[in-house]
Amino acid sequence: MADLISRSGWSVPFSGTSVRVPFCPAERWISALQESGPATLLAVLARPATGESILDTLAAGEAGEDDLSAASYKLIEYATGYKWWEAFRLMTVSVRPDVLGRTVLAGMDPWFLTPGQWCSGVYALFTKDMGKDDLFKFDAMLGDPPEGVDDDEWAMEDFDAMVAAARAMPGQK
């Protein structure tokens, strides 16, 4: 479940264990995504010793690159509340001069905001004053998964999480 304002960090499953990523502001996420891309974000943002351990696990064949990608994508979703590709698009477009200028004028500071707050702010700036048709087009473009990504798989995970949360409510079986 996403925690958009947390400054306590995030934990994601990787290779049979839970990897803890300490809080870092949106600026660090944006830089890491620009340098390494979304598939290795877990190893990049984890504490240095943890990142090295992740790489050792990969080198030893105890986990594969797909495992690291899946954990990194989960990390992005936990921290932002968006599908990983949506958050990746919002963060990477936010450094374009015209978009960055709008965030500055809006008082947004990537050194202070969480990744979830940053993505939500950038989304709000883009969609401000949009009509329903333009908003629908923007959301469709943002939500269109990258080639090779099965959105139905991600949707099923969201549905499973929703069902689990409903079952955990008091009075449910």
Secondary structure, 3 states (H helix, E strand, C coil): CCCCCCCCCEEEEECCEEEEECCCCHHHHHHHHHHHCHHHHHHHHCCHHHHHHHHHHHHCCCCCHHHHHHHHHHHHHHHHCCCHHHHHHHHHHCCCHHHHHHHHHCCCCCCCCCHHHHHHHHHHHHHCCCCHHHHHHHHHHHHCCCCCCCHHHHHHHHHHHHHHHHHCCCCCC
